Amino acid sequence: YSPAKPGFGTSLARLYVSRARWGKPLLGVLGLAAAVFAAWQLLVVQPEARRVAALPAQLEMRYEQVVDDSRVPEAEQQAAALLAGGRAALARGDVDETERALGDLTALHARLAREYELRIVSRPNELSGLWRTAEDNPSIRNYYVVVEAVDPRGRRLTLPVRNEEDGTTYDVDRWALRVDQATFDRVRADKQDDGIIEMNVFGRKRPGYLEPEYLIPTTGAAITQW
């Protein structure tokens, strides 16, 4: 007997002869890899593909909802700009930017749908008004009345409000609107009379509108911290 000389063919033959030892573990590893790949396709790749494929229709649907519910041209103009931005992002394959446009359209629609009453805060031990002095001229005062938004079911809402002092928008359940001194003094006298502000409705936000209709004179400028 002459042993086979070492070489590639010999190595393959020996590997084949020993297949009973390594075959089952290898099949197990391959099976596990196939299961992982199938799960990844099923749980990640396919849902992601469906989500991306649905974006164009979602953009158009949300835009139509805004247009249908809007009672002011400003909302329709904002919606058109967001739709155009979303379409452009889709055309260049920017999914993240498209989703941001869709999110902004959704937020715009929610803003239009809100309905609430702006009421002056008049609970015991809570401020109903305050003033600020200007940093560059302490002799000048800016007067504010503290308000909160209450929906038709009596629930206090948390809304995004831009603070005029730092330019940042905060989500708050109460804020203070700037008024003139005469309005401030009238609200203060109303509260000092019996501790209750009888004329406490500051404004109303109707569905289809972006901003509330103010019943008390105000610039609309607000602060969120005091």
C-alpha positions as CSV (number, residue, x, y, z in Angstrom):
1,Y,0.0,0.0,0.0
2,S,1.3,3.4,-1.0
3,P,-0.3,6.3,1.0
4,A,-1.8,9.1,-1.2
5,K,0.5,12.0,-1.5
6,P,-0.6,15.2,0.3
7,G,-2.4,17.6,-1.9
8,F,-5.6,19.5,-2.5
9,G,-7.4,16.4,-3.8
10,T,-6.3,14.3,-0.9
11,S,-7.5,17.0,1.6
12,L,-10.9,17.1,-0.2
13,A,-11.2,13.3,0.0
14,R,-10.4,13.3,3.7
15,L,-12.9,16.1,4.3
16,Y,-15.6,14.1,2.5
17,V,-14.8,10.9,4.5
18,S,-15.2,12.8,7.8
19,R,-18.5,14.5,6.7
20,A,-20.4,12.6,9.4
21,R,-18.5,14.5,12.0
22,W,-18.9,18.0,10.7
23,G,-21.9,17.8,8.4
24,K,-24.7,18.1,11.0
25,P,-23.2,21.1,12.8
26,L,-22.6,22.8,9.5
27,L,-26.2,22.2,8.4
28,G,-27.3,23.6,11.8
29,V,-25.3,26.8,11.3
30,L,-26.6,27.2,7.8
31,G,-30.1,26.6,8.9
32,L,-29.8,29.2,11.7
33,A,-28.3,31.7,9.2
34,A,-31.2,31.1,6.8
35,A,-33.7,31.6,9.6
36,V,-32.0,34.9,10.7
37,F,-32.0,36.2,7.1
38,A,-35.6,35.3,6.6
39,A,-36.6,37.0,9.9
40,W,-34.6,40.1,9.0
41,Q,-36.4,40.2,5.6
42,L,-39.8,39.7,7.1
43,L,-39.4,42.0,10.1
44,V,-37.1,44.7,8.9
45,V,-36.7,44.9,5.1
46,Q,-40.3,44.3,4.0
47,P,-41.9,46.7,6.6
48,E,-39.4,49.4,5.8
49,A,-40.1,49.0,2.0
50,R,-43.9,49.2,2.7
51,R,-43.4,52.3,4.9
52,V,-41.4,54.1,2.2
53,A,-43.9,53.0,-0.5
54,A,-46.7,54.5,1.5
55,L,-45.1,57.9,2.0
56,P,-46.4,59.5,-1.3
57,A,-50.0,58.7,-0.6
58,Q,-49.7,59.8,3.0
59,L,-48.3,63.1,2.0
60,E,-51.1,63.7,-0.5
61,M,-53.8,62.6,2.0
62,R,-52.5,64.8,4.8
63,Y,-52.3,67.8,2.5
64,E,-55.9,67.3,1.4
65,Q,-57.0,67.1,5.0
66,V,-55.4,70.4,5.8
67,V,-57.0,72.0,2.7
68,D,-60.4,70.6,3.5
69,D,-60.4,71.7,7.1
70,S,-58.7,75.1,6.7
71,R,-60.6,78.4,7.0
72,V,-57.5,80.6,6.5
73,P,-55.2,80.9,3.4
74,E,-52.1,80.9,5.6
75,A,-52.7,77.2,6.5
76,E,-53.2,76.2,2.9
77,Q,-50.0,78.1,1.9
78,Q,-48.0,76.3,4.6
79,A,-49.4,73.0,3.6
80,A,-48.6,73.5,-0.1
81,A,-45.0,74.4,0.8
82,L,-44.7,71.3,3.0
83,L,-46.1,69.1,0.3
84,A,-43.7,70.5,-2.3
85,G,-40.8,69.9,0.1
86,G,-41.9,66.3,0.7
87,R,-42.3,65.6,-3.0
88,A,-38.8,67.0,-3.7
89,A,-37.3,64.9,-0.9
90,L,-39.0,61.8,-2.3
91,A,-37.7,62.5,-5.8
92,R,-34.1,62.5,-4.4
93,G,-34.7,59.5,-2.2
94,D,-34.4,61.4,1.1
95,V,-36.7,59.3,3.3
96,D,-35.9,61.2,6.5
97,E,-36.7,64.6,5.0
98,T,-39.9,63.2,3.5
99,E,-41.0,61.9,6.9
100,R,-40.3,65.3,8.5
101,A,-42.5,67.0,5.9
102,L,-45.2,64.5,6.6
103,G,-44.8,65.1,10.4
104,D,-45.1,68.9,9.9
105,L,-48.2,68.4,7.8
106,T,-49.7,66.2,10.5
107,A,-48.9,68.8,13.2
108,L,-50.4,71.6,11.0
109,H,-53.6,69.6,10.6
110,A,-53.7,68.9,14.4
111,R,-53.3,72.7,15.0
112,L,-56.2,73.5,12.7
113,A,-58.4,70.9,14.5
114,R,-57.8,72.3,18.0
115,E,-60.7,74.1,19.7
116,Y,-60.2,75.8,23.0
117,E,-61.0,78.9,25.1
118,L,-58.2,81.1,26.4
119,R,-59.0,81.9,30.0
120,I,-57.2,84.1,32.5
121,V,-55.8,82.1,35.4
122,S,-57.5,83.2,38.6
123,R,-57.1,80.4,41.0
124,P,-56.0,81.2,44.6
125,N,-52.3,81.6,45.1
126,E,-51.6,81.7,41.4
127,L,-50.5,84.8,39.4
128,S,-53.0,86.3,37.0
129,G,-50.7,88.9,35.7
130,L,-47.1,90.3,36.0
131,W,-44.8,92.8,34.5
132,R,-41.2,92.8,33.3
133,T,-38.8,95.7,33.2
134,A,-36.7,96.2,30.1
135,E,-33.0,95.4,30.7
136,D,-31.8,98.4,28.8
137,N,-34.3,100.8,30.4
138,P,-35.6,99.7,33.9
139,S,-38.2,102.5,33.8
140,I,-40.1,100.7,31.0
141,R,-42.5,98.0,32.0
142,N,-44.0,95.2,29.8
143,Y,-47.3,94.0,31.2
144,Y,-48.6,90.5,30.8
145,V,-51.8,88.5,31.7
146,V,-51.4,84.8,32.5
147,V,-53.7,82.5,30.4
148,E,-54.4,78.8,29.8
149,A,-56.2,76.9,27.1
150,V,-59.2,74.9,28.0
151,D,-60.9,72.6,25.5
152,P,-64.7,72.1,25.3
153,R,-64.5,69.2,27.7
154,G,-62.9,71.3,30.4
155,R,-59.4,69.9,29.9
156,R,-56.3,72.1,30.1
157,L,-54.2,71.8,27.0
158,T,-50.4,71.9,26.6
159,L,-49.5,73.9,23.5
160,P,-46.3,75.1,21.8
161,V,-45.8,78.8,22.7
162,R,-42.9,81.0,21.5
163,N,-41.2,82.9,24.3
164,E,-40.5,86.4,23.1
165,E,-37.6,86.9,25.5
166,D,-35.4,84.1,24.1
167,G,-37.1,83.2,20.8
168,T,-37.6,79.6,21.9
169,T,-40.8,77.6,21.6
170,Y,-41.9,75.7,24.7
171,D,-44.7,73.2,25.3
172,V,-46.6,74.8,28.2
173,D,-50.0,74.6,29.9
174,R,-50.0,78.3,30.8
175,W,-48.3,81.3,29.5
176,A,-48.5,85.1,29.7
177,L,-49.7,87.4,26.9
178,R,-48.5,91.0,26.6
179,V,-51.2,93.7,27.2
180,D,-51.2,97.4,27.7
181,Q,-51.2,98.9,31.2
182,A,-54.9,99.8,31.1
183,T,-55.9,96.2,30.4
184,F,-53.5,94.9,33.1
185,D,-54.9,97.3,35.6
186,R,-58.5,96.3,34.7
187,V,-57.7,92.6,35.2
188,R,-56.0,93.3,38.5
189,A,-58.9,95.4,39.8
190,D,-61.3,92.6,38.7
191,K,-59.4,90.0,40.8
192,Q,-58.8,92.3,43.8
193,D,-62.6,93.0,44.0
194,D,-63.5,89.5,45.3
195,G,-60.5,87.2,44.4
196,I,-62.3,86.0,41.2
197,I,-61.9,87.4,37.7
198,E,-65.4,87.5,36.3
199,M,-64.3,88.6,32.8
200,N,-61.9,85.7,32.4
201,V,-62.2,84.8,28.8
202,F,-59.2,86.2,26.9
203,G,-60.0,84.6,23.5
204,R,-61.2,81.6,21.6
205,K,-59.6,79.3,19.1
206,R,-62.1,77.8,16.6
207,P,-61.5,74.7,14.4
208,G,-60.0,75.6,11.0
209,Y,-58.0,78.5,12.2
210,L,-54.4,78.7,13.2
211,E,-54.6,81.4,15.9
212,P,-57.2,82.3,18.6
213,E,-59.4,85.2,18.2
214,Y,-58.5,87.6,21.1
215,L,-61.3,89.3,22.9
216,I,-58.9,91.3,25.0
217,P,-56.4,93.7,23.3
218,T,-52.9,92.0,23.1
219,T,-49.9,92.1,20.9
220,G,-49.9,88.3,20.9
221,A,-46.3,88.3,22.2
222,A,-45.9,85.9,25.1
223,I,-43.5,84.7,27.8
224,T,-43.5,81.2,29.2
225,Q,-41.4,81.6,32.4
226,W,-41.6,84.0,35.3
